Amino acid sequence: MSSSRTELPPGPRMPTALQTAIWVRRAQWLLGQCATRFGDVFRLRIAREGTWIILSDPEHVKQVFTGDPHVFHAGEGNRILLPLLGEHSLLLLDEDPHMEQRKLLLPPLHGQRMQRYGALMTDIAAAEIERWPSGETYALRPRMQAITLEIILRTVFGLEQGERLEALRVELRSLLDTLTRPHMFLFPVLMGPERLASFGPFRRLHDRVDELIYGEIAERRRAADVDRREDILSMLLEARHESDGSPMTDREIRDELLTLLVAGHETTATALSWAVERLIRHPDKLARLAEEVQAGQKEYLEAVVTETLRLRPVISLVARFLRAPVEIGGWELPPGVTVAPSIYLVHRRPDIYPNPERFEPERFLESSPGTYTWIPFGGGVRRCIGGSFAHFEMQVVLTELVTRRGLRPARAASEPVFRRAITETPRHDAEVVLA
């Protein structure tokens, strides 16, 4: 006889509306409180999302990440992103369509092709950092957004400075600023993804970006040198579906470009802001980083990036919608619920990370991050396709920053976590004083 239980795991008894309201504003607090009370497996109920089963045991996380992708649907778990990214987005696809699209997008975001973007990243970061004022309080997160947006625009579209790049920059900045306002997460929760997609103000903002993206796709299709270019748009135009050899449609390309622009910009900028916020609170670690990167050494730099993503993950969980019954942790979970490995909770397990609240890059000099214990980019076949790109980009930007400028905190106290739409950012945007 099976020892699994058929009822759902325990969770807070408060109404769904109240759970949702707390989740929207203080997600990590809610996760921490529930983990303390209910343990490694518990239930949340979120409006428009249904029942979430939150997991924080690495063995349970492994079971999800290595599970059958026909059963564990990440695309369905991300439906809240549909109005923004479109139905062909890699984040919203499941099973064979996901794997086919993933193979098309993977090459430019890994390996030698990614490394070739290093010089461009360096030039963009250096030019931006040199413009920052000295001797006054300065919020870094908006400027990190400027760097990461410029990097993703130039690597995705391959545009040089000019009117077309400036138009894309302005409209995307407007769209992204609107979407990352703290209250914006309420709209898809209250309206649902489908109604939000046709909501007038959102639609008009989105249409302006779409017009520019489709225009750029059409322009590039007419280009004679598209097969010799190294930007991601050109590579997607040259790509062919494995199933039938057909090229990607304009809509497929648009959805994937927007996915790269949105997911590859805001998240990396937030992670960079957290890296600086943590470093300035630990001047000995900042000094060590500056000394070692100036000597051409990368080990401590990589450890700083890894520890930042452990201690201050940009998102708190990843979701998989169940298409069939699954037993996890002794619970028989029915189809229709969502299992959600919590990045935040896994990264704070004291049995894995002693003194988990401390910023200690040294812990990753002694051991490599575990596949199921360090999960800022998720895992398995759904691991964030831009994870390696983001890690590399963070190292480039931090190298330029600590070699060009001195940094000290503008505030005496550490900045608390502030939920901005779906990302967890520094409350005061990583305020520093630059030398």
C-alpha positions as CSV (number, residue, x, y, z in Angstrom):
1,M,0.0,0.0,0.0
2,S,1.2,3.5,-0.8
3,S,2.0,5.8,2.2
4,S,1.2,8.9,0.2
5,R,-1.6,11.2,1.3
6,T,-4.3,12.2,-1.1
7,E,-5.3,15.5,0.6
8,L,-3.3,18.6,-0.3
9,P,-0.4,19.8,1.9
10,P,-1.2,22.3,4.7
11,G,-1.1,26.0,4.1
12,P,-2.5,29.3,5.5
13,R,-6.2,29.3,6.1
14,M,-6.7,33.0,5.2
15,P,-8.9,33.7,2.1
16,T,-7.4,33.5,-1.4
17,A,-7.8,37.3,-1.8
18,L,-5.7,38.0,1.3
19,Q,-3.0,35.4,0.3
20,T,-2.9,37.1,-3.1
21,A,-2.5,40.6,-1.6
22,I,0.3,39.5,0.6
23,W,2.0,37.6,-2.2
24,V,1.9,40.7,-4.5
25,R,3.6,42.9,-1.9
26,R,5.7,40.6,0.3
27,A,6.2,37.3,-1.4
28,Q,9.5,36.4,0.3
29,W,8.1,37.2,3.8
30,L,5.0,35.0,3.1
31,L,7.3,32.1,1.9
32,G,9.5,32.4,4.9
33,Q,6.5,32.5,7.4
34,C,4.9,29.5,5.7
35,A,8.1,27.4,5.6
36,T,8.6,28.0,9.3
37,R,5.1,26.9,10.1
38,F,4.4,24.1,7.6
39,G,7.9,22.8,6.6
40,D,9.3,21.9,3.2
41,V,6.0,21.3,1.4
42,F,3.0,23.7,1.8
43,R,0.1,25.1,-0.2
44,L,-0.7,28.7,-1.3
45,R,-3.9,29.8,-3.1
46,I,-3.3,32.7,-5.5
47,A,-6.1,34.5,-7.5
48,R,-6.1,33.5,-11.2
49,E,-3.3,31.0,-10.5
50,G,-5.2,28.4,-8.5
51,T,-3.3,26.2,-6.0
52,W,0.4,26.3,-5.7
53,I,2.4,23.6,-3.9
54,I,5.6,25.3,-2.7
55,L,8.7,23.0,-2.5
56,S,12.1,23.7,-0.9
57,D,13.7,20.2,-0.3
58,P,16.4,19.7,-3.0
59,E,15.2,16.2,-3.6
60,H,11.7,17.5,-4.4
61,V,13.2,20.2,-6.6
62,K,15.2,17.5,-8.5
63,Q,12.0,15.5,-9.0
64,V,10.4,18.5,-10.6
65,F,13.3,19.5,-12.8
66,T,14.0,16.0,-14.0
67,G,10.3,15.1,-14.4
68,D,8.5,14.3,-17.6
69,P,7.9,17.6,-19.5
70,H,4.6,16.1,-20.7
71,V,3.5,16.1,-17.1
72,F,5.3,19.2,-15.7
73,H,4.2,22.1,-17.9
74,A,6.2,25.3,-17.3
75,G,4.5,27.1,-20.2
76,E,1.1,26.7,-18.5
77,G,2.7,27.8,-15.3
78,N,3.8,31.1,-16.9
79,R,0.4,32.0,-18.5
80,I,0.4,35.3,-16.6
81,L,3.1,36.5,-19.1
82,L,1.0,35.8,-22.2
83,P,-0.2,39.4,-22.8
84,L,3.4,40.7,-22.7
85,L,5.4,38.0,-24.5
86,G,2.9,36.3,-26.9
87,E,1.9,32.7,-27.4
88,H,5.1,31.7,-29.2
89,S,7.4,32.8,-26.4
90,L,9.8,30.2,-25.2
91,L,8.5,30.8,-21.7
92,L,5.0,29.9,-22.6
93,L,5.6,26.8,-24.8
94,D,5.6,23.2,-23.5
95,E,6.7,19.7,-24.7
96,D,7.9,19.4,-28.4
97,P,7.3,23.1,-29.4
98,H,9.3,24.3,-26.5
99,M,12.3,22.0,-27.2
100,E,12.3,22.9,-30.9
101,Q,12.2,26.6,-30.2
102,R,14.8,26.3,-27.5
103,K,17.3,24.7,-29.9
104,L,16.9,27.7,-32.3
105,L,17.6,30.2,-29.5
106,L,20.4,28.4,-27.6
107,P,23.5,28.9,-29.8
108,P,23.9,32.7,-29.6
109,L,23.4,32.7,-25.8
110,H,26.1,30.2,-25.0
111,G,29.7,29.3,-25.8
112,Q,31.9,31.1,-28.2
113,R,29.2,33.2,-29.8
114,M,28.2,34.6,-26.4
115,Q,31.9,35.3,-25.5
116,R,32.2,37.3,-28.7
117,Y,29.7,39.8,-27.3
118,G,32.2,40.5,-24.4
119,A,33.9,43.4,-26.1
120,L,30.5,45.1,-26.9
121,M,29.4,44.6,-23.3
122,T,32.6,46.1,-22.0
123,D,32.3,49.2,-24.3
124,I,28.7,49.8,-23.3
125,A,29.3,49.4,-19.6
126,A,32.5,51.6,-19.6
127,A,30.8,54.4,-21.5
128,E,27.8,54.4,-19.1
129,I,29.9,54.1,-15.9
130,E,32.1,57.0,-16.9
131,R,29.1,59.3,-17.1
132,W,28.0,58.7,-13.5
133,P,28.5,61.7,-11.1
134,S,30.9,61.6,-8.2
135,G,30.4,62.6,-4.6
136,E,26.6,62.6,-4.5
137,T,23.9,60.0,-3.8
138,Y,23.1,58.1,-6.9
139,A,20.6,55.3,-7.5
140,L,22.3,52.5,-9.5
141,R,19.3,50.3,-10.5
142,P,18.0,52.7,-13.2
143,R,21.6,53.0,-14.6
144,M,22.1,49.3,-14.5
145,Q,18.8,49.0,-16.5
146,A,20.3,51.4,-19.1
147,I,23.4,49.2,-19.4
148,T,21.5,45.9,-19.7
149,L,18.9,47.3,-22.1
150,E,21.6,48.7,-24.4
151,I,23.5,45.4,-24.3
152,I,20.4,43.3,-25.1
153,L,19.3,45.8,-27.8
154,R,22.7,45.7,-29.5
155,T,23.2,41.9,-29.2
156,V,19.6,41.1,-30.2
157,F,19.2,43.5,-33.1
158,G,22.7,44.3,-34.0
159,L,21.9,48.0,-34.5
160,E,24.5,50.7,-34.4
161,Q,23.7,54.1,-32.8
162,G,21.1,56.0,-34.8
163,E,17.4,56.8,-35.1
164,R,16.2,53.2,-35.2
165,L,18.1,52.1,-32.1
166,E,16.9,55.2,-30.3
167,A,13.3,54.6,-31.2
168,L,13.4,51.1,-29.9
169,R,15.3,52.2,-26.8
170,V,12.6,54.8,-26.0
171,E,9.6,52.7,-26.6
172,L,10.9,49.6,-24.8
173,R,12.0,51.7,-21.8
174,S,8.5,53.1,-21.6
175,L,6.9,49.6,-21.8
176,L,9.3,48.1,-19.3
177,D,9.0,51.0,-16.8
178,T,5.3,50.7,-16.9
179,L,5.3,46.9,-16.4
180,T,7.7,47.0,-13.5
181,R,5.7,49.5,-11.4
182,P,4.9,47.8,-8.1
183,H,1.1,47.9,-8.7
184,M,1.2,46.5,-12.2
185,F,1.2,42.9,-11.0
186,L,-2.4,43.5,-9.8
187,F,-3.7,44.0,-13.4
188,P,-3.1,40.4,-14.6
189,V,-4.2,39.1,-11.2
190,L,-7.4,41.0,-11.2
191,M,-8.2,40.9,-15.0
192,G,-6.6,37.7,-16.1
193,P,-4.1,37.4,-18.9
194,E,-6.6,37.3,-21.8
195,R,-8.5,40.4,-20.7
196,L,-5.3,42.3,-20.0
197,A,-4.1,41.6,-23.6
198,S,-7.0,43.7,-25.0
199,F,-6.9,46.4,-22.3
200,G,-6.7,49.7,-24.2
201,P,-3.7,51.5,-22.4
202,F,-1.7,48.3,-22.3
203,R,-2.5,47.4,-25.9
204,R,-1.5,50.9,-27.2
205,L,1.8,50.8,-25.3
206,H,2.5,47.3,-26.7
207,D,1.5,48.2,-30.2
208,R,4.2,50.9,-30.5
209,V,6.9,48.4,-29.5
210,D,5.4,45.8,-31.9
211,E,5.5,48.3,-34.8
212,L,9.2,48.9,-34.3
213,I,10.0,45.2,-33.9
214,Y,8.1,44.1,-37.0
215,G,9.6,46.9,-38.9
216,E,13.1,45.7,-37.9
217,I,12.3,42.2,-38.9
218,A,11.1,43.3,-42.3
219,E,14.2,45.5,-42.8
220,R,16.5,42.6,-41.9
221,R,14.7,40.2,-44.2
222,R,15.6,42.5,-47.1
223,A,19.3,42.8,-46.0
224,A,21.8,41.2,-48.3
225,D,24.3,40.3,-45.5
226,V,21.9,38.6,-43.0
227,D,23.8,35.3,-43.3
228,R,27.0,37.0,-42.2
229,R,25.7,38.9,-39.2
230,E,26.1,37.7,-35.6
231,D,23.2,39.4,-33.9
232,I,20.4,37.2,-32.6
233,L,17.7,38.6,-35.0
234,S,19.7,37.6,-38.0
235,M,20.4,34.2,-36.6
236,L,16.7,33.6,-36.0
237,L,15.9,34.7,-39.6
238,E,18.4,32.0,-40.8
239,A,17.1,29.3,-38.4
240,R,14.9,26.5,-39.6
241,H,12.5,24.3,-37.6
242,E,13.8,20.8,-37.0
243,S,10.4,19.2,-37.7
244,D,9.8,20.4,-41.2
245,G,12.7,22.8,-42.2
246,S,10.5,25.8,-42.3
247,P,11.7,29.3,-41.3
248,M,10.4,31.0,-38.2
249,T,7.4,33.3,-38.9
250,D,7.5,37.0,-38.1
251,R,5.2,36.4,-35.1
252,E,7.4,33.7,-33.7
253,I,10.5,35.9,-34.1
254,R,8.7,38.9,-32.5
255,D,7.6,36.8,-29.5
256,E,11.1,35.4,-29.0
257,L,12.8,38.8,-29.4
258,L,10.4,40.4,-26.9
259,T,11.1,37.5,-24.5
260,L,14.9,38.1,-24.7
261,L,14.4,41.8,-24.4
262,V,12.2,41.7,-21.3
263,A,13.7,38.7,-19.5
264,G,17.3,39.6,-20.4
265,H,17.1,43.2,-19.3
266,E,15.2,43.8,-16.1
267,T,16.4,40.6,-14.2
268,T,20.1,41.2,-14.9
269,A,19.8,44.9,-14.0
270,T,18.2,43.9,-10.7
271,A,20.9,41.2,-10.0
272,L,23.7,43.8,-10.7
273,S,22.0,46.3,-8.4
274,W,21.9,43.7,-5.6
275,A,25.6,42.7,-6.2
276,V,26.6,46.3,-5.6
277,E,24.3,46.8,-2.7
278,R,25.8,43.8,-0.9
279,L,29.4,44.7,-1.8
280,I,29.3,48.2,-0.4
281,R,28.0,46.7,2.9
282,H,31.2,44.6,3.0
283,P,34.1,46.8,2.0
284,D,36.6,44.1,2.6
285,K,34.9,42.0,-0.1
286,L,34.6,44.9,-2.4
287,A,38.3,45.7,-2.0
288,R,39.2,42.0,-2.6
289,L,37.1,42.0,-5.8
290,A,38.7,45.2,-7.1
291,E,42.2,43.9,-6.4
292,E,41.7,40.6,-8.0
293,V,39.9,41.7,-11.2
294,Q,42.6,44.4,-11.7
295,A,45.1,41.5,-11.5
296,G,43.2,39.7,-14.2
297,Q,41.8,37.0,-11.8
298,K,38.2,35.9,-12.2
299,E,37.6,33.3,-9.5
300,Y,36.4,35.8,-6.8
301,L,34.3,37.7,-9.4
302,E,32.5,34.6,-10.3
303,A,31.9,33.8,-6.6
304,V,30.5,37.2,-6.0
305,V,28.0,36.8,-8.9
306,T,27.0,33.3,-7.7
307,E,26.6,34.4,-4.1
308,T,24.5,37.5,-5.1
309,L,22.1,35.3,-7.0
310,R,21.9,32.9,-4.1
311,L,21.3,35.5,-1.4
312,R,19.1,37.9,-3.5
313,P,17.4,35.9,-6.2
314,V,15.5,38.2,-8.6
315,I,12.4,35.9,-8.5
316,S,11.2,33.7,-5.7
317,L,10.0,30.6,-7.4
318,V,9.5,28.7,-10.7
319,A,6.2,27.1,-11.6
320,R,5.1,23.8,-13.2
321,F,1.5,23.1,-13.9
322,L,0.6,19.4,-13.4
323,R,-1.0,17.6,-16.3
324,A,-1.2,14.2,-14.4
325,P,-1.1,13.0,-10.8
326,V,2.4,13.2,-9.2
327,E,3.6,12.0,-5.8
328,I,6.0,14.4,-4.2
329,G,7.2,14.3,-0.6
330,G,4.5,11.7,0.3
331,W,1.7,13.8,-1.1
332,E,-0.4,12.6,-4.0
333,L,-0.9,15.8,-6.0
334,P,-3.7,15.9,-8.5
335,P,-3.5,17.3,-12.1
336,G,-4.5,21.0,-12.2
337,V,-2.3,22.2,-9.3
338,T,1.0,24.0,-9.8
339,V,4.2,22.7,-8.1
340,A,6.6,25.6,-7.4
341,P,10.2,25.0,-6.3
342,S,11.1,28.1,-4.3
343,I,14.4,29.6,-5.2
344,Y,14.2,31.8,-2.2
345,L,13.7,29.0,0.3
346,V,16.2,26.5,-1.2
347,H,18.9,29.2,-1.1
348,R,18.3,29.8,2.6
349,R,18.5,26.3,3.9
350,P,21.1,26.3,6.7
351,D,21.8,22.6,6.1
352,I,23.1,23.6,2.7
353,Y,24.4,27.1,3.3
354,P,25.6,27.7,6.8
355,N,24.7,31.3,8.0
356,P,22.5,31.6,5.0
357,E,21.6,35.3,5.5
358,R,25.3,36.3,5.3
359,F,26.9,37.6,2.1
360,E,29.8,35.2,1.7
361,P,31.2,34.8,-1.8
362,E,34.0,32.7,-0.3
363,R,31.5,29.8,0.1
364,F,31.7,29.3,-3.7
365,L,35.4,29.4,-3.8
366,E,35.4,26.2,-1.7
367,S,32.6,24.4,-3.6
368,S,30.7,24.7,-6.8
369,P,26.9,25.5,-6.8
370,G,24.7,22.4,-6.7
371,T,22.4,21.6,-9.6
372,Y,19.4,21.4,-7.2
373,T,20.6,23.7,-4.4
374,W,21.5,26.8,-6.4
375,I,18.6,27.5,-8.8
376,P,18.4,31.2,-9.6
377,F,17.7,30.2,-13.3
378,G,15.5,27.3,-12.5
379,G,16.6,23.9,-13.8
380,G,16.2,20.9,-16.1
381,V,15.1,21.4,-19.7
382,R,13.4,24.7,-18.6
383,R,16.5,26.3,-17.1
384,C,16.6,29.9,-18.2
385,I,18.1,29.9,-21.6
386,G,19.8,33.2,-20.9
387,G,21.3,32.2,-17.6
388,S,24.9,31.8,-18.9
389,F,24.5,35.1,-20.8
390,A,23.4,36.9,-17.6
391,H,26.1,35.4,-15.5
392,F,28.7,36.5,-18.1
393,E,27.2,40.0,-18.5
394,M,27.2,40.5,-14.7
395,Q,30.9,39.7,-14.6
396,V,31.7,42.1,-17.4
397,V,29.8,45.0,-15.9
398,L,31.1,44.5,-12.3
399,T,34.7,44.4,-13.7
400,E,34.2,47.7,-15.4
401,L,32.6,49.2,-12.3
402,V,35.1,48.2,-9.6
403,T,38.1,49.1,-11.8
404,R,36.8,52.5,-12.8
405,R,35.0,53.8,-9.7
406,G,35.2,53.8,-5.9
407,L,31.9,52.9,-4.2
408,R,30.5,53.5,-0.7
409,P,26.9,53.2,0.6
410,A,24.7,56.3,0.7
411,R,22.6,54.8,3.5
412,A,23.7,53.4,6.8
413,A,21.3,50.5,6.7
414,S,21.1,47.7,4.2
415,E,18.3,48.1,1.7
416,P,15.4,45.8,2.2
417,V,13.8,43.7,-0.5
418,F,11.1,45.6,-2.4
419,R,8.7,43.7,-4.7
420,R,8.4,45.4,-8.1
421,A,5.8,43.5,-10.2
422,I,7.4,40.0,-10.2
423,T,11.0,40.9,-9.4
424,E,12.6,41.5,-6.0
425,T,14.6,44.7,-6.0
426,P,16.6,46.9,-3.6
427,R,14.1,49.2,-1.8
428,H,16.0,52.3,-2.6
429,D,17.4,51.2,-6.0
430,A,20.9,50.5,-4.6
431,E,21.9,54.0,-3.6
432,V,25.7,54.7,-3.6
433,V,28.2,57.5,-3.5
434,L,30.8,57.2,-6.3
435,A,34.4,58.3,-6.2
